[in-house]
């Protein structure tokens, strides 16, 4: 869900059975950017199923009503809301709308954790995050309180950090004066020259922002290490990571860290595409 004039945000609009998920994503996006000028796009992707009643009119009307309601109730003069009704899969709809409307971030809701949902995460959500690599995703669980005090940023220091790439996280930290915890999962090996250089570059990008570097023992898995850290610090309100196509993200994918965290995490998960 979210796009931009100054900023544009795209949120997945409510589907049958998914209203609570979508509403939480909408509420979180509005809260995070309540001090910023934004255009919020509410996206509903649909298929026409043969022999099934054509309910496009009903869904379109509900989406129009939701956009109007958000524009009038508790109206923030900095915010505008528009609805998008697009034929196709969610991934296809996003690939079409992100460049067209210059979307800066996609907000998508998810229910939180159960063993079954963990196993099948996101027929839509996880597959969409893996498929659409042109925009950051914010995965928002529906049981969270809003917190912006501290952010976890997980990294291996294997890639040269880029200010444009990290902008979604840096913007939130600047807006809310958040502390960024740069978390490196210990593997028993010292950082090599390239990693040290990338760490120094990241330090430069974070100049002026409250931040600290943390070394965390891997324990049983990367997922558990990150969860333990978040559990020990109740000020953490967001976990962020760059979706690399190698190294750390490959390990995360094998371990299904993004999948597990998006359903277990009590804090939202920001997945940033690798522009390199």
FENBELJO-V925398 format. One record per pair of residues at least 24 apart in sequence whose C-alpha atoms are under 7 Angstrom apart, sorted by the first residue. I is the first residue (numbers start at 1). J is the second residue. D is the distance in Angstrom with one decimal. If there is no record, write none. Layout:
i=I j=J d=D
i=I j=J d=D
This chain:
i=1 j=40 d=6.6
i=1 j=41 d=5.6
i=1 j=42 d=5.6
i=1 j=43 d=6.4
i=1 j=106 d=4.6
i=1 j=107 d=4.7
i=1 j=108 d=6.7
i=2 j=39 d=6.9
i=2 j=40 d=4.7
i=2 j=41 d=5.3
i=2 j=103 d=6.0
i=2 j=104 d=6.6
i=2 j=105 d=5.5
i=2 j=106 d=5.4
i=2 j=107 d=6.6
i=3 j=39 d=5.6
i=3 j=40 d=5.6
i=3 j=41 d=6.2
i=3 j=101 d=6.6
i=3 j=102 d=6.2
i=3 j=103 d=3.8
i=3 j=104 d=5.3
i=3 j=105 d=6.5
i=4 j=38 d=5.4
i=4 j=39 d=5.1
i=4 j=102 d=6.6
i=4 j=103 d=6.0
i=4 j=104 d=6.4
i=5 j=38 d=6.0
i=5 j=39 d=5.9
i=6 j=37 d=5.9
i=6 j=38 d=6.0
i=7 j=37 d=6.5
i=7 j=38 d=4.8
i=7 j=39 d=6.5
i=7 j=104 d=6.5
i=8 j=38 d=5.5
i=8 j=39 d=4.9
i=8 j=40 d=6.0
i=8 j=102 d=6.7
i=8 j=103 d=5.0
i=8 j=104 d=5.4
i=9 j=39 d=6.3
i=9 j=40 d=4.8
i=9 j=41 d=6.1
i=9 j=103 d=5.6
i=9 j=104 d=5.8
i=9 j=105 d=5.2
i=9 j=106 d=6.1
i=10 j=40 d=5.8
i=10 j=41 d=4.7
i=10 j=42 d=6.0
i=10 j=43 d=6.8
i=10 j=103 d=6.4
i=10 j=105 d=6.3
i=10 j=106 d=4.8
i=10 j=107 d=6.2
i=11 j=41 d=6.2
i=11 j=42 d=5.1
i=11 j=43 d=6.0
i=11 j=106 d=5.7
i=11 j=107 d=4.7
i=11 j=108 d=6.0
i=12 j=42 d=5.8
i=12 j=43 d=4.8
i=12 j=44 d=6.2
i=12 j=107 d=6.7
i=12 j=108 d=5.6
i=13 j=42 d=5.0
i=13 j=43 d=4.8
i=13 j=44 d=4.9
i=20 j=142 d=7.0
i=21 j=109 d=4.4
i=21 j=110 d=5.3
i=21 j=111 d=6.0
i=21 j=142 d=5.6
i=22 j=108 d=6.7
i=22 j=109 d=5.1
i=24 j=109 d=6.4
i=24 j=142 d=5.4
i=25 j=107 d=5.8
i=25 j=108 d=5.7
i=25 j=109 d=5.0
i=25 j=140 d=5.6
i=29 j=107 d=7.0
i=36 j=78 d=6.4
i=37 j=78 d=4.5
i=37 j=79 d=5.8
i=38 j=78 d=6.4
i=38 j=79 d=5.1
i=38 j=80 d=6.5
i=39 j=79 d=5.9
i=39 j=80 d=4.8
i=39 j=81 d=5.8
i=40 j=80 d=6.1
i=40 j=81 d=4.8
i=40 j=82 d=6.2
i=41 j=81 d=5.9
i=41 j=82 d=4.8
i=41 j=83 d=5.4
i=41 j=84 d=6.6
i=42 j=82 d=6.2
i=42 j=83 d=4.6
i=42 j=84 d=5.9
i=43 j=83 d=6.0
i=43 j=84 d=4.7
i=43 j=85 d=6.1
i=44 j=84 d=6.2
i=44 j=85 d=5.0
i=44 j=86 d=6.2
i=45 j=85 d=6.2
i=45 j=86 d=4.9
i=45 j=87 d=5.6
i=45 j=88 d=5.9
i=45 j=89 d=6.1
i=45 j=90 d=5.4
i=45 j=93 d=6.2
i=46 j=86 d=6.4
i=46 j=87 d=5.0
i=46 j=88 d=5.6
i=46 j=89 d=6.8
i=47 j=87 d=5.9
i=47 j=88 d=5.7
i=60 j=85 d=6.7
i=91 j=128 d=5.2
i=91 j=131 d=6.8
i=91 j=132 d=6.3
i=95 j=132 d=6.6
i=104 j=135 d=6.4
i=105 j=135 d=5.9
i=105 j=136 d=5.0
i=105 j=137 d=5.8
i=106 j=136 d=6.3
i=106 j=137 d=4.8
i=106 j=138 d=6.0
i=107 j=137 d=5.9
i=107 j=138 d=4.7
i=107 j=139 d=6.1
i=108 j=138 d=6.2
i=108 j=139 d=5.1
i=108 j=140 d=6.1
i=109 j=139 d=5.8
i=109 j=140 d=4.7
i=109 j=141 d=5.9
i=109 j=142 d=6.7
i=110 j=139 d=6.8
i=110 j=140 d=6.0
i=110 j=141 d=4.9
i=110 j=142 d=6.3
i=110 j=263 d=7.0
i=111 j=141 d=5.5
i=111 j=142 d=5.4
i=111 j=263 d=6.9
i=112 j=141 d=5.2
i=112 j=142 d=6.5
i=112 j=143 d=6.9
i=112 j=263 d=4.6
i=112 j=264 d=5.8
i=113 j=263 d=4.6
i=113 j=264 d=4.7
i=118 j=260 d=6.0
i=118 j=263 d=6.0
i=121 j=259 d=6.1
i=126 j=259 d=6.3
i=133 j=273 d=5.5
i=134 j=273 d=6.6
i=135 j=273 d=6.3
i=136 j=270 d=7.0
i=136 j=271 d=5.6
i=136 j=272 d=4.5
i=136 j=273 d=5.9
i=137 j=270 d=5.7
i=137 j=271 d=5.1
i=137 j=272 d=6.6
i=138 j=268 d=6.6
i=138 j=269 d=5.6
i=138 j=270 d=4.5
i=138 j=271 d=6.4
i=139 j=262 d=6.3
i=139 j=268 d=5.5
i=139 j=269 d=5.1
i=139 j=270 d=6.4
i=140 j=268 d=4.7
i=140 j=269 d=6.7
i=141 j=266 d=6.8
i=141 j=268 d=6.3
i=144 j=266 d=5.8
i=144 j=267 d=6.4
i=147 j=235 d=7.0
i=147 j=237 d=4.6
i=148 j=176 d=6.3
i=148 j=178 d=6.1
i=148 j=237 d=5.2
i=149 j=178 d=4.8
i=149 j=179 d=6.4
i=149 j=235 d=5.6
i=149 j=236 d=6.3
i=149 j=237 d=6.6
i=150 j=178 d=5.1
i=150 j=179 d=4.6
i=150 j=180 d=5.8
i=150 j=235 d=5.7
i=150 j=236 d=4.5
i=150 j=237 d=5.9
i=151 j=178 d=6.8
i=151 j=179 d=6.2
i=151 j=180 d=4.7
i=151 j=181 d=5.9
i=151 j=236 d=5.6
i=151 j=237 d=6.1
i=151 j=238 d=4.9
i=151 j=239 d=5.8
i=152 j=180 d=6.0
i=152 j=181 d=4.8
i=152 j=182 d=6.2
i=152 j=183 d=6.7
i=152 j=236 d=7.0
i=152 j=238 d=6.3
i=152 j=239 d=4.6
i=152 j=240 d=6.0
i=153 j=180 d=6.8
i=153 j=181 d=6.0
i=153 j=182 d=4.8
i=153 j=183 d=5.8
i=153 j=239 d=6.0
i=153 j=240 d=4.8
i=153 j=241 d=5.7
i=154 j=182 d=6.0
i=154 j=183 d=4.7
i=154 j=184 d=6.1
i=154 j=240 d=6.5
i=154 j=241 d=5.4
i=155 j=183 d=6.2
i=155 j=184 d=5.5
i=155 j=241 d=6.8
i=156 j=184 d=5.8
i=156 j=248 d=6.4
i=157 j=195 d=4.9
i=157 j=198 d=5.6
i=157 j=199 d=5.9
i=158 j=195 d=5.4
i=159 j=198 d=6.5
i=160 j=198 d=5.1
i=161 j=198 d=6.5
i=161 j=201 d=6.7
i=161 j=202 d=5.9
i=163 j=205 d=6.5
i=165 j=275 d=6.3
i=178 j=210 d=6.7
i=179 j=210 d=4.7
i=179 j=211 d=5.0
i=180 j=210 d=6.4
i=180 j=211 d=4.5
i=180 j=212 d=6.5
i=181 j=211 d=5.7
i=181 j=212 d=5.2
i=181 j=213 d=6.0
i=181 j=214 d=6.7
i=182 j=212 d=6.1
i=182 j=213 d=4.8
i=182 j=214 d=5.9
i=183 j=213 d=6.2
i=183 j=214 d=4.9
i=183 j=215 d=6.0
i=183 j=216 d=6.8
i=184 j=214 d=6.3
i=184 j=215 d=5.1
i=184 j=216 d=6.2
i=185 j=215 d=6.0
i=185 j=216 d=4.9
i=185 j=217 d=5.8
i=185 j=218 d=5.6
i=186 j=215 d=6.2
i=186 j=216 d=5.7
i=186 j=217 d=5.0
i=186 j=218 d=5.8
i=187 j=218 d=6.7
i=223 j=257 d=5.4
i=223 j=261 d=6.9
i=237 j=267 d=5.2
i=237 j=268 d=6.9
i=238 j=267 d=5.2
i=238 j=268 d=5.1
i=238 j=269 d=6.0
i=239 j=267 d=6.8
i=239 j=268 d=6.4
i=239 j=269 d=5.0
i=239 j=270 d=6.1
i=240 j=269 d=5.8
i=240 j=270 d=4.5
i=240 j=271 d=6.0
i=241 j=270 d=6.5
i=241 j=271 d=5.4
i=241 j=272 d=6.1
i=242 j=271 d=5.9
i=242 j=272 d=4.5
i=242 j=273 d=5.8
i=242 j=274 d=6.1
i=243 j=271 d=6.2
i=243 j=272 d=5.6
i=243 j=273 d=5.0
i=243 j=274 d=5.6
i=244 j=274 d=5.4
